Amino acid sequence: MNMTMAQYRAYVRRTSGAGRIKRHATRTKAEETVLRALEAASDGGREYRIAQQVRNLFPLPGGGEYIPDFVLLYPDGGMTVVEVKGGYKGPGAEQGHERYARVASLYATKAYRFEKWTVGRNGQINVEAWL
């Protein structure tokens, strides 16, 4: 079952704490680095809620879905989708970039921003807006 944005926002209001919905185990070191940065910024007065690995939000034409690493939900109804990339350049890396670009082009609006956060070997985070 796919959720509408309104249904998803209602779900977030029902299930979230002050800063994030529920902390799931991150899959990579890069995701953990970004999560720590997002939580620190949220604790520093930026108002958003952090959701991880949200399913049923971005169905793809022809089947399947895109599952974002993080979704930042703002009180005004805006949303930022964060895709995290580390240093991996092996098989499938280009496919992941292409899939993210396709989703960003399908779903980006003024209220919904897409960003790619790349974590370098030194832990430095580079943020690139995608639409």
N, C-alpha and C positions, 0 to 999 in steps of 0.2 A: 504494500500500500504506500503510495506517495503522499507526502504531506504538503500542504500549501504553506506559503510563508507565514500566513496568519496562524495556522495550526502550530507551526514550529515555534513561533514567538510565544504562543500560549503555553506550549510545552516547556519552554525555557523559563517562563515566569513561575510555573508550578514547581519545577524541579531544581532550580538553581539557588546557590548561595549568593553571597555578595559579589564574589569575583568570578566564579566559574561554575559550570554545571556539575560535573563529576570528573574527578581526575582518573583517567584511564592510564594504563601503562603505555608510555610512548614506545614506538617501534625502533627508533634510531637515536644515536647520540645527538644528531643535528636537531631532531624534534624536541629532545629534552632541553637542549640549549635555548631553542626558541620559546618553549613553554616557560622556562625560568624568566626569560626576558619579558614575555607577555604578562606574567604574574607580577613581576616587579613593577612594570608600568601601571598595571591595574591598581596595585596597592599604593602607587604614588599619586592617586587622585584621578587618573584617567578612567572615565566611566564606560566600561564594557564588560560583558560576560564572555567567558571563554568556553567554547564547546569543542570537543575533540572527536575526530573520526565520525562525523555525522552522516548517517545513512538516509536514503530516501529523500534527499534534498535536490539532487541534480541528476535526473534521469537523462540518458543519452539517446539520441535518435538511433533506431535500429537495435535497441536493447542495451542492457548494462546500465551502470551508473558511475558517476564520479564521486568519490568519497574524499572530501577535503581533510587535510591534516588538522586544521583549526578553523573555526568560524568565530569571529568577534561580533557580538551583538550589542548594538548601541541603544540607549533609551529612546532615541528619536525614531527607531525602526530601521535604521541603517545597518548594514552588515558588511564586514570585510572577510573575504575568504583568503586564508593564508595557506599556500603550498610551500612546504619546506623541502629544500634540496641541499644535500651535503656534497661531498667531493666525489661521489660515485659517478663514474663515466663508462661503466661496462654495459653489457647487453641489457636492453630495455630502458636505458636512461633517456634516449631520444624519444621513445614512445611515450614515456611519462610526461615529458615537456610538451609534446604535440597534443596529448590528451588534455592537459591543463589549458593550453592555448585555445583548444576547441571549446571547452566548457566556458572559459572566460568570454569568448566571442558570442556564445549562445545566451548567457545569463547576465552579463554585466549591464547595469543600469546606473543612473546617478545615485541611487540608494544602495546598490550592491557593488562593492569594489572588490577587485581581485589583485592579490599581491603574491609575488614569489620571493620568499626569504631564503637566501643562500648562505650557508654557514661554512666559513673557511676553516682550514686546518688549525688556525690559531684561535678559533672560536668567534672571530669577528663575523657579524651578521650584515649582509647587504640586502636591502629591500628594494625590489623593483616592482613598480605598478604595472599591472597588465590590464589595461582598459580602465 
